[in-house]
């Protein structure tokens, strides 16, 4: 356990951030899964901007690497556009 006041505060902050990061990462993973499994092209197109925004936010906050976010976005775009054809 933390012995100093500052260490106690850092532990509280880390716990809060961990919870925040887990929530957004899980939400994004679920959104990606939903788009990949979506049969209806118009629904997939409608949900795409929201998921792309979530990926950008995760990359901006440093939870995932910016290249990983780019790769995920590219794959989702290809998948959604392929459904349109």
C-alpha positions as CSV (number, residue, x, y, z in Angstrom):
1,X,0.0,0.0,0.0
2,X,1.1,3.6,-0.6
3,X,3.0,5.2,2.3
4,X,3.0,8.8,1.1
5,X,0.1,11.2,0.4
6,X,1.2,11.7,-3.2
7,X,1.5,8.0,-3.8
8,X,-2.1,7.5,-2.4
9,X,-3.3,10.2,-4.8
10,X,-1.5,8.6,-7.8
11,X,-3.1,5.2,-6.9
12,X,-6.5,6.8,-6.9
13,X,-5.8,8.6,-10.2
14,X,-4.5,5.4,-11.8
15,X,-7.6,3.4,-10.7
16,X,-9.9,6.1,-12.2
17,X,-8.0,6.2,-15.5
18,X,-7.9,2.4,-15.7
19,X,-11.7,2.3,-15.4
20,X,-12.1,5.1,-17.9
21,X,-9.7,3.4,-20.4
22,X,-11.4,0.0,-20.0
23,X,-14.8,1.5,-20.7
24,X,-13.8,3.2,-23.9
25,X,-11.7,0.3,-25.2
26,X,-14.6,-2.2,-24.6
27,X,-17.1,0.2,-26.1
28,X,-15.0,0.6,-29.2
29,X,-14.4,-3.1,-29.5
30,X,-18.1,-3.8,-29.3
31,X,-18.8,-1.1,-32.0
32,X,-16.2,-2.6,-34.3
33,X,-17.7,-6.1,-33.8
34,X,-21.2,-4.7,-34.6
35,X,-20.1,-3.1,-37.8
36,X,-18.2,-6.2,-39.0
37,X,-21.3,-8.3,-38.3
38,X,-23.8,-5.9,-39.7
39,X,-25.7,-7.3,-42.7
40,X,-27.5,-4.1,-43.7
41,X,-25.2,-1.8,-45.7
42,X,-27.1,1.4,-44.7
43,X,-26.9,0.6,-41.0
44,X,-23.1,0.0,-41.3
45,X,-22.6,3.3,-43.1
46,X,-24.6,5.1,-40.5
47,X,-22.6,3.6,-37.6
48,X,-19.2,4.1,-39.3
49,X,-18.5,7.8,-38.4
50,X,-19.1,7.1,-34.7
51,X,-16.7,4.2,-34.6
52,X,-14.1,6.1,-36.5
53,X,-14.4,8.9,-34.0
54,X,-14.0,6.5,-31.1
55,X,-10.9,5.1,-32.7
56,X,-9.4,8.5,-33.1
57,X,-10.1,9.4,-29.5
58,X,-8.4,6.2,-28.3
59,X,-5.4,7.0,-30.4
60,X,-5.3,10.6,-29.2
61,X,-5.4,9.6,-25.6
62,X,-2.7,7.0,-26.2
63,X,-4.7,4.0,-25.4
64,X,-4.0,2.5,-28.8
65,X,-1.2,3.4,-31.2
66,X,-2.1,5.8,-34.0
67,X,-1.1,3.3,-36.6
68,X,-3.3,0.6,-35.1
69,X,-6.2,3.1,-35.2
70,X,-5.5,3.9,-38.8
71,X,-5.3,0.2,-39.7
72,X,-8.6,-0.5,-38.0
73,X,-10.3,2.5,-39.7
74,X,-9.0,1.4,-43.1
75,X,-10.2,-2.2,-42.6
76,X,-13.6,-1.0,-41.5
77,X,-13.9,1.4,-44.5
78,X,-13.0,-1.4,-46.9
79,X,-15.5,-3.8,-45.3
80,X,-18.3,-1.2,-45.4
81,X,-17.6,-0.2,-49.0
82,X,-17.4,-3.8,-50.1
83,X,-20.9,-4.3,-48.8
84,X,-22.1,-1.5,-51.0
85,X,-21.0,-3.3,-54.1
